Amino acid sequence: MGHVSHPFAACRNVGKGVEVIGHDLESPFANVASPVTLSAAHADFVERGMVPPNLTAVPDKIVEDVDVEETDEQRVDGNVILARQRERSYPRFANSLADYIKVPDFPDLLLNFLHDQLSSPNYPIYSDVSDDDLDISELPISVYHSAVATFYAPSDPSGIRGMRRERIRSTPTWRKHGPRRDCVFVVENQGELGFRGMSVVRVRLFFSFSYDGVDYPCALVDWFKKVGRSPDPETGMWIVEPEMKGSVRLTTIVHLDTLLRGAHLIPVYGEGYIPIGFRYTYSLDAFKSFHVNKYIDHHANEIAF
């Protein structure tokens, strides 16, 4: 079951409806200083005699629990990388991993992805490669529960170079409240302005593998498609709905290079009531369509027009 947990996918029960919350500004971690800042402050306080030198500093693991933070990295428009450590509880090979995550066609999706990558002009040696020529059965696969997006957002709280960093999560359990499957913007056409050149996907799995000496950081994603050719005139936000392939969701594997940052979806509410006992983890599967929230922060407003 998909989960829209913060920063770009959290929901809360609000009255008789459900409100999807993106950058959870009320989160206790929203304004936590980085460990670098805290470490510098700790050293300064020790030097001034304000705290004893044996006082333990804040542990580094807080980095894993911070969803949005400022960074002083060099300026790039956008960059997404996988978490530092893989999750060791997952099977390492495609067929057994498919059973574990309950996606039977995962090996076929992986084969199609690899074929598309090798068929690109970057790999002329594989120009005539076919699926029958590729063997993925013994490719070791590493699974991750998050990725980190870094992007230029000087209008929002950011580092001295205008850079901002956020963690995108796809995990089966999050703070004992069920799965969390964040949504992200995927760039499809850089020649188009705003959201016309992008789509929204929900991340079901972050993983990586190597083939012929090349590393491929990937995401298994469910797609949403645009409703109409322009934003909703009443809200100014684009509307998307789950993209189907026959009677099932369109699911593919994409390279992390195509991802930009997290996306925040708000359900398009109907006239009925939310059932008693409805959990926010159901939201992305229960509602038929969603607003792409461009008001969640300045950067989203600049790209999702």
N, C-alpha and C positions, 0 to 999 in steps of 0.2 A: 504494500500500500504506500503510495507516495506521501511525502511529508513536505509541508511548506514551512519549515522552521526558519527562525531568523538566522542570518541577516536578511535574506531575500525570500524567505519562504515561511515565516512564522505566522500563525493565526491565533486569534483568541476569540472566545465566545463573547459577544457584545450584545446584551439584551436578547432579542429574538433572532439575531443574525450572527454571522461569523465574519470577523474582520481579519483579513490577511495582513500581516505586518512584515515589512521588509527590514530595512536597517532598524533593528529594535533599539530605538533611542532610549527606552526605559530599561534596557538590559543593564545589569550591574557591571557588565564588562565593556559597555559602550565607550566609556571615557577612561579606561584603565591606562596608565602610562606604560610605555614599553619597558621591558626589562633593562635595556641599555640606560634609559633615563633613571630608573629606580636604582640601578647599580651605581651610577655616578652620584646620585643624591646620597646613597648610603655611605660611599667613600668620603664625601664631603662632610657628612654629619659626624663620622668617626673622627676625622681630622679636627673638627671644631669641638670635639668632646661632647657632642649632643647625644650620642648613643654609644654604648660600650662596643669595643672592637670585636667582641665575640658574638654579637647579635647576628643571627642568621639572616642573610638577605633574602629577598623574594625569589623563590625557585624559578628556573627557566621554563618549567612546564606551563607557566601562565601564558606563554606565547601560543600554545596549542588551543587555548580556551578563548583567545581574543579573536573576534570575527572581523573587526575593522580597526585599522590603526594607521597612523602617519608613518611615512618612511622617507629617508633622505637618499634613496637610490637615484641613479642617473635617469634622466627623463626618457621615457618610451611612451608611445600611445597606449600600448597595452601588452601585457605578457602574463601567461598563465603557466605555472609549473606545479608538478605533483608535490605532495608532502614528502618530508625527508625519509620517513620510514614506512616500509610496506607493512600491511597487516598479514600476520603469519598464520592465521587460522583458515585461510582460503586454499582450496586445491590449486596446484600450479599449472595444470594443463587444461586445454580448452574444453574437452568433453566432460571431464569431471567438474570443472567450474560451472559449466552450463547447468548441470544437475543441481549444484549447490545453490546457485542464484535463481533457479527455476526459470531460465530462459533457454528453452530447448534449441533454438536456432542460433545460439551464440557462436558456435564454430563456423556456421555459414556466414554470419555477419562479419566475423573476424577475417574470414577468407576473402570476402568481398572488399573489405577495407584494405587489406594488404595488396590485393590485386589493383585497386584504384591507385594506391600510393606508388606502386612499382610501374604503373602504366603512365605516370606523369612524365613530362619532358626532363625532369631531374634525373631520371634513371633510364637513359636510352638503351642500356644493356638489356633491360627487361621489356623492351617495346613489344615483343611478340609473346610475352608470357601469358599462359592460360591458367585457369584455376586448377587444372589437372597437374600442372607443373609445380604447384606450391604444396608443401606439406607443413601443416601447422600443428599436427597432432603432438609433437614433442617440443613445441616452443614453450619455454618456461614463462609464466605470466605472473606479474606482481600486482596485487590489488592494494589500493589506498582508500582511505576514508575521507580524504580532503585534497584540495588543491589550493594554491595561493595565486590570486590575481593581483597584479600591480599595474596601475594605470595613472595617467595624467589627469588630475582633477583639482586644479588650483583654486576653484571656487568653493570647494569643501575643505574641511580640516585636513591638512596635508603637510608634507615635509617642506624643507627649504627650497626644493626644486619642484614643488607642486605635485609630488607623487603621493599616492594613496594605495594602501594594500588591504585586501580583504580575503578571508578564507571562505571557500566554497565547499560545502560538505555534502557527502552522500554516504550515509552510515545507517546500518540496520537498527541501531539504538542511539538515542540522544537524550542524556540526562534522565533516563528511566521513563521517557514518555513516548516510546515507539520510534519508528524510523524517521530519518530526516533526509529528504532528497531535494536539494536546492535547485532552483532554476537559474539559467544563465542566458546571456545574449550570445548567439553564434553569428559570426559575420559570414554572409554568403556572397555579397557583391559589394566590393569596396568602391565601385563607381557610382553607387546609389547613395543619396543623402539620407541620413537619419535611419529610422526603422525600416524604411523601404529596402534597405540593403541587408537587413538582419532578420533573424527569427529568434524565437524563444524555445529552449529545450529544457527538459527536466533530466538531471543526471541520475542514472540508476547505478552506475559503477564507474569509478576511476581505476584505470589499470595501465600497465605498460608491458612491452615485450621488445625483444631485439631480433632483428632478422638481417642476416648478412652484414653484421657489424654496425647496423643502424638502429638507434633506439627510437621507439614509437610510443610517446605518452598519449593516452587515448581516454575517451569517455564513451560509455554506452548510454545513449540518450533516447528519451521519448520526445517526439516533435509536437509543437503547436503550429497552427497555420493562421494567417491573418484572416479576419472577417472584414471584407470590404477592401477598398484601395486607399483609404485615408482614415485618419483618426475619427473617433466618435465625436460628432459636432457638439454634443452636450457636455462632455467631460474633457475633450481635448486629448484623450488617451486612445491608443490603438486597442482593438479588441482581438483576442486570439481564442482559438478553440482547439481541442485535441485533434491532431491529424491522424486520420485512419487509413489503413491499408486493408480494404475489405471490411471485415468486422472486428479487426484488432488494431491496436495503436501502432503507428509507424515508429519503429525502433531501429536505429542504426548506430554505427560506431563512427565517431569523429575524432580528428586529431586535435590536441589541445591548442595548437596554433590558431584554430578557427574560433576559439572562445575569447570573449572580451572581458566580461565581468558578470557579477550576479544580477539577476533580474527579479523584480518583485511583481507578483500578480495579485490582483484583487478580483474576487468572484463578481460576475454580473448577476446580481440577486434577482430572484423572481418575486412573485407575490405571496408565495406560501411561507410557512414557518419552518424553521430548522427543527428537526426532531430532537426530543429530549435524549440526551446521551451522545449527541453528535460530537465527535472529536475533531480537533483541527487537523489531525493527520489524514482525515478523509477528504480534505477540501479539494485538492487537485484532481481527485477522481469523482467527486460528487457533483461538482458544478459543471455546466455545459460550456461555459465560456468565461473569459477573464479579461479585465482591463490590464494593460501593461502600464504599471504605475511610473510615470515620468516625474512625479512630484516627490519621490522618496528622497532625493538629494539633487544638488545642482548638476552633477555629472550626468545622471539619468535624464534630466530635463534637456541636456545638451545633445544627447544621442538618440533619444526615443521620440523624436518629433515626427 
